[in-house]
Amino acid sequence: MAKPGGNLGRSGLMRPNETMRLIFSAVIGVMLGYLFGISFPTVSITKLHFPSSIISYIEDRNSGITTQTLLNHAWSSANNHKRNNSSDPNEIPKIYVPTNPRGAEMLPPGIVASESDFYLHRLWGEPTEDLTIRQKYLVTFTVGYGQKANIDAAVRKFSENFTIMLFHYDGRASEWDDLEWSKRAIHVSVRKQTKWWYAKRFLHPDIIAPYDYVFIWDEDLGVEHFNAEEYIKLVRKHGLEISQPGLEPNRGLTWQMTKRRGDREVHKVTEERPGWCSDPHKPPCAAFVEIMATVFSRDAWRCVWHLIQNDLVHGWGLDFALRKCVEPAHEKIGVVDAQWIVHQVVPSLGNQGHAEKGKAAWEGVRERCRKEWSMFQTRLADAEKQYFIEKGITPPNSTV
């Protein structure tokens, strides 16, 4: 005989899971009704966003989330929505400008000073009256005291339109004070460093933004036949973004491209030794200047600064890569013949090296230069290859 109610035990009573689902649904219904009520009319029903945890629980009954947690999430969501849409006149509005420079998003655009300069200011008086002239160009020399007379002669070839900046690699900056122009120059002194080390750290594009052109020169250059203002005129006339003065043909000449031509103002191409130029529009037959007396436009320098590697301080190989920063490079890189200089080939920086393993100081420096050239070429080639692969493009044989 069947026991009374036996069938009821199997079908008339709800399972525990079904009971929990019913209770949970009831709680959610009450909770949502309450939230809709307190939000209306300031919160539109169509704009109310539920926490993802609620949706997840509804989709997965085994999530294990507690009713109190759900209530806390929903309450927080509603309150945040109300705060974001608050019209309280006493609440101070927040500033956030995503187009500001990184890190300055919370500042009003009108107060953001994203660029600077090397203009010297007084410690007294009205700030607006400090500057009687704003130089349009910047020239830097990396110097040792032994070349003081040569640098003095070079600086005098640059007009008051130039800010003068000296990078002292021998720590003797104060010994230049007897020169009148030195008092208004910018001096940076760090021992045993190269001009590209200085340039990377002190010539950020945002710091030198006011200058139309920046000259980054060595200390051993003869400037008897050079005038900086006339040079600038020719650079503008011929549309050169990266340039250098022609070199006196008989001294310190490595490449035919940098050799001065006596019958023209500017040249942009040359012929080199057989086999040296696989493409007549690429270095060293075109789109090429050396790094001893380079002149950059503001826009070109913004690119070149990023090309300089922090640890490759000598800059060897950089001259072959400058073409990456202007287009078309064989038209915008060139040598100014009408304003020319002499490379005196003074190995002063080499003497700042360290003698070891039986090698003279200058030998160690030269070995480091060659090593850096190889490392730079490898880095650039690898970076370009990686870029093309990530874009799904077959890398060309070589773009370096």
C-alpha positions, 0 to 999 in steps of 0.5 A: 500500500502506498503511503499517503502523500508519497507522490506529494513529496516528490512533485508537490514540494519545490526543490531547495534551488527553486525556492532560493531562485523564487526568493531571490527574484522577489528581493530583486523585484522589490529592490529595483522598484525601490531604486526606480522610485527614489531615482525618478524623475532625475534618473531615466529608467533607460539609463539605469546601469546595473552592476555586471555582478547582478547580470552574472548571477541571473545567468549563473545560479551557482555564482554564490553571491549574497543578497546584501552584496547585490544590494550594495552594488545596486545602491552604489550604481544608483548613487554614482549615476545621481552624482554624475548628473547632479545639478547642485549649484554648490557642487564644485565642478571638476576639470579634466581635459584629455587633450592636455599634455599627459599628466596635466589633464586636471589643469585648465588649458589656459594655464598649461605651459607645455613648452619652454626656452632658454631665455634669461629672466631678471629676478626683479621688475615686471616679468613682461618687461624682462626680454628685450629680444627673443632669439629665433635660433639656438647654437650649441657647442660641446667644449673643453677649455683648450678650445676656448679661443676657437669657440670665442671666434666661432661665437662671434659669427652668430648674431644676437638672434642666437641663444648661445649654449655651451656644454662643458665636458671638462668641468671648467665652465667658470673659466669662461667668465672673462669672455663678454658673451659668456655672461649671457650664454647658457652653460651646462657642465657634466664631465666626460660626456659627448654632445649627443648625450647633452642633446638628448638630455637638455635639448628636448623639442619642447624646451627649444620649441621657440627656435626656428633652427638649432645648430649642434656643433663640435668645438674644432671648426674654423669659421673664417668664411662663415656667417650664421645669418647668411647661412639661415637665409640660404637654408630657407631659400633651398628648403633644407630641414637638415643641413651643414656648411660645406667643408674646406676640401683639403682638411678633415674630409671623410665623405664627398657629400660634405665637400664644398662646391665652389660654383653653387650655393647648395648641393644635395647629391654627389658621387661617391666611390664605386659601390658605395651608393646602392641608391642615388637618393640615399646616403652617402650620395644624397640625404646625408650630412655629417654630425660634426656641424649639423643644423636642424629645423624645429620640426626635423629636430623633434623627430631626430631627438627621438631617434637619438639613443640614450646609451649610444652617446657618440652618435655614430650612424646617426648621420645615415639615419637622419633621412628617416625624419624628413620627406623627401629626404634627398630634397630636404637634406643638403650642404650649404656651399656658399657658407663654409667651414674648416674641420680642424680635426682636434681629437680633444674629446678622445683624450677624455677617455680611459687608458686600459689593457694597453690601449691609449685613451683615444683608442678606447673612445674610437673603439666605442664609437665603432661599436655604437655604430653597429649597435645603432644599425642593428636596433634600427633594422630590428625596429623597422622589421618588427613594425612591418611584421606587426602591420602584417606587411612583408619587411623590405630587405633593408630600409636602414 
